[in-house]
Amino acid sequence: MTDQPEPTAPPRGVKEITLFDRRTDTDTSTETVTLERKGDLLIAGRDLGETPKKFWGKPEYEYWRRIDKADVPRVLLGLIKERFDSHASFQEWLEANGIDSEFHSWNS
């Protein structure tokens, strides 16, 4: 049996996660992913400090990408396909993250 994967799913009810929050003496950079109320997925970031000033002439740079709710299932399914190579590996991840699921089987 393989080792259980590290828990990575947010707790139930969480609608936003931080992908990264980096800080140096001269810069701050953050990026979040939010599942919006209407179902869109929003990835947004903000850079503050010397680096954006060097590239953009101002010390603040913000960006965002919105994925329409109609395409969120495609994103989810695509990520599952990329991340897991079997039902068993997906099950291990669900268990490691405390996510309940139902399993049924049948044979003849």
N, C-alpha and C positions, 0 to 999 in steps of 0.2 A: 504494500500500500504506500502511496506517495504522501509526503508531508502536506498538511493542510496549508492552503495559501493564506497569506496575511490578510486580515480583514481590510477591505478598502471601500465598501459601500457606506454611504452616510446613514445615520439613524433614520428610522421611519419618520416621515413627515418633513424631512429637510428638503428644501426646494432650491438651495444654493450651496455650492462648494467652492473652495478656493483651490485653484490649480497650483498657484505659487504666490509667494509673498517674499520678495527678495529686497534686502536693504544693505547698502554699503555706506561709506562715509559721505558719498556724493549723490547717490541715487536711491530711489525707491521704485519698485516695479511689482505690480500685482495683476492677477488675472483670475476671474471667476466664471463659473458656469451657473446659470439660473434657469430653472424651469418656471416660466412665467405663468401667471394665472390663466391666461387664455390657451396655454399649451405650447407656445413657442419656446424654443431653446435659445438662450442668449449667452454668448461668450463675449466677455468684455474685459478690457485691460486698461491700466493707467500707469504711465511712466512719469516720474518726477525727478528733476535734477539736471546734472551736467550732460548726461548722454542725450536726452531729447533736445536740450538746448543746442548741442553740437550739430544734430541732424536737422532740426526743425526751426532753430532760431529762437525758441521759447522753451522754458523749463518744464512745460507740461504737455503731455501727449496722451490722448485717449483714443481708444478704438473699440469697435464691437462688430459682431457678426450674429445675425438673427437667422435661425432656421425655423421655417414655418411649421406649425403643429402637424400639418399633413405629412411632412417628411421626417418627423421625430421617430416614428416607428422604424423607418428605413435606417436611420442612424443607429438606433438601438440594436436592430438585427445585424447590421453590418459590423458593429463593434463586438457583439457576441460571437459572430463567425470568426473575426480576427483573433479574439482572445482565447477561445476555447476550441479544443480539438475533439471533444467527445462529450456525451451526456454526463459521464462520470466526473470529468473535470469541472463542468458547470455545477453539478451537484455539490462537489467539494467547496467551490467558491460560495455557493448559497449558504451552506452549513457554516463555513468559517465566518460569514457575515451575519449569521443569525436570521436569515431570511427563510421563512416558512414556505414550503411548496408541497403540492400533492403529487405523489407518484402512483401510477397505475400501470399494470402490465397484463398481458393476456397471451396465452399460447394454446395450441391445439395439437 
